[in-house]
Amino acid sequence: MNNFKVNLGVLVLIISSCSLMACNTENKKSDTVVTTESQQAAGNTESKTKIVQQDHEASQIIAQYLVLKDALVGDNAEASAQASKKLLATLDSFKADQFNSDEQLKLAQILENSKQQATQISTSDLAKQREQFLKLSENMLDLVAITGAPQQLYQQHCPMYNNNQGGSWLSAQKEIKNPYFGSSMLTCGMVQREI
């Protein structure tokens, strides 16, 4: 019986030791998980900050583009020139470093072409502004395809512009207001898709 009590005491001691070691190991694992989660949260915050910054920059470009579009709808060459200057400044501030290398190359080309078009719009008459706006709109569609749309947008199309070759543009409203013809054919066009 004494031998049984000794063996039982040793068994209890071993189980207690194992329990303490397991608790200690669990605490270390828990600390590791907390540290890893904290590091991931910090990384996610940095990632979210970049996304928010990119979204803000993309939304600023689209906002200035829409101001330019509205000036062309209103047949106002002076307002179009001013809007294109503001668009040019916004294009200059766009940072593409949070995109992958292929997207960065595409964005660099889109931004460079858009800057050239905005520059030409800022110094041209209304007819030339509309010609450059056609090319600018193609670039804005490509930009949105990479960055995503910062708001609900509509890709609209006028089949009669450019000697019946047509021309597309982006709009924040579903209602057609044609920037290529302005008041002479204000509602000529259709919604091609929602973005």
N, C-alpha and C positions, 0 to 999 in steps of 0.2 A: 504494500500500500504506500509506503514511503517512496518507493521507486516511482510509483504512478504519480504522486504529488510532485516529485522533482521533475518528471517528464512533462507534466501538465504546466508547471511553472516555467520551464524552459520554452515550451510551446507558446505560452502567453507572452513571454518576453520576446520571442522571435516575431510573433504576429504584431506586437506593439511597435517593434523596431521597423518592421516592414511598412506599417501604416504611417509612421512618422517620416520615413524616407519617401514614401509615395506622396505624402502631403507636401513635402519640401520640393519634390520634383514637379508636382502640379503647380506650385507657386512660381517656380522658375519658368515653366511653360507658359503660365498665365502672363508673367512679366514680358516674356518674349512676344507673345501674341499682342499684348497691349502696345509694346514698342513698335512692332511691325505695322499694326493698324494705325498708329500715330504717324509713322513714316509714310504710309500709303495715303492717309488723309492729307498730309502736307503736300505730297506729290499731286494729289487730285485737286487741291486748292490752286496750285500753280498751273495745272493743266486747265482748270476751269477759268482762271484768270486770262490765260492766253485765248481760250475760246471766246470769252466775253469781249476781250479786246478786238479779236478778229471780227466777231459779229458786229461790234460797234463800228469798226472801220468799213466793213462791207455795207452796213446800213447807211453810213454817211455817203458812200459812193452812190448807192442806189437813190438816196434822197436827193442828192444834187443832180443826178441824171433825170429824175422825175421833174425837178424844177425846170431843167432845160427843155424837156419834152413839152411841158405846159407852156413855156414861152414860145415854142414853135407852133403849138396848137393855136396860140393867140396871135400868130403872124408878127411877133415882136422880135426883130433882129437884134435890137439893143439889149433887151432882157436876155435873149439867147446868148449873146456874147458875154454878158456879166455872169450868167449861170455857168457857162463853160469855163470861165476863169476860176470860179469857186470849185467846180468839179476837178479841174486840173490840180488845185492845191490838195484836194481830198485824195486824189489818185497818188500824189507824191507821198502821202503819209501812210499808205497801206503797207503793212508788213506781212510777208508770206512765209516767215520762218517756221510757223507751226504746221505747215503742210508738208507732205512727203516730197521727195526730190523731183518726181515727174510733175506733180502739181505746181511746184515752185517754178519750174521752167515754163509751163503753160501760162501761169499767172504773170510771170515777168513779161512774156510776149503780149499778153492781153493788156497789161497796164501800159506798156510802151506804146502799143498801137492806140490805145484810148487817149493817152497824153497827146499824141500827134493830132488825133481828130479833135480833141478839145481845143488845142492850140489853133487849129485851122478855123474852127467854129467861132473862136473869139475875135477873128480878124476878117470875117467874110460877110457877104451879103446873105439875105435870107435863102436864096436858092442854093448857094454853096453850103450854107449851114445845114440844110436838109440833106444834101448829098453826104456830108460828113456824119450826120446823125444816123444815117442808114448803117454805115460802117461801125459807128460807136455802139449802136443797138446790138449788132451782131456780137461785139465784144462783151457787152453787158450780159447778154444771154450766156455766153461762155463763162463769164465770171461767176454768175449765179449757179451754173452747173457744177462748179467746183466748190464755192463757198457756201452754197445754200442761199435761200431767200430769207432776208431778215424780216419779211412780212408777207402777207398774201399778195401775190403779183399775178398779172394776167399777161400772157404773151399774145399780142394782137397783131393783125396782119392786114395790110392794104394790098390787094392784088393789082391795082392800077398804077401804083407808083413805079418809077424807074422804067418807063416805057413798057408797062404791063409785065415787068419781071417781078414786081411786088417788093414789099419791104415790111419787116416786122419791127416791133418795139415792145417795151415793157410798160405796163401801166398799173397803178394801184387801184384803179376802178375798173369794173367790168364794162361800163358804158364806153362805147367807142368815141374817142376824140382824136382825130387823125393829125399827127404832127407833120406829116409830109405834104398835106394839102391845106391844112388850117381851115379857115372859114369858107374857102371855095368848095370843099368836100368834107366837111367836118365829121360826118358819121360814116364815111366810106371805110369799111373794114369789117373784121370779124375777130372773135376771140378764138385763138388756136388752142390754147391750153391754160389751165391754172397752174401756178407754180407755188 
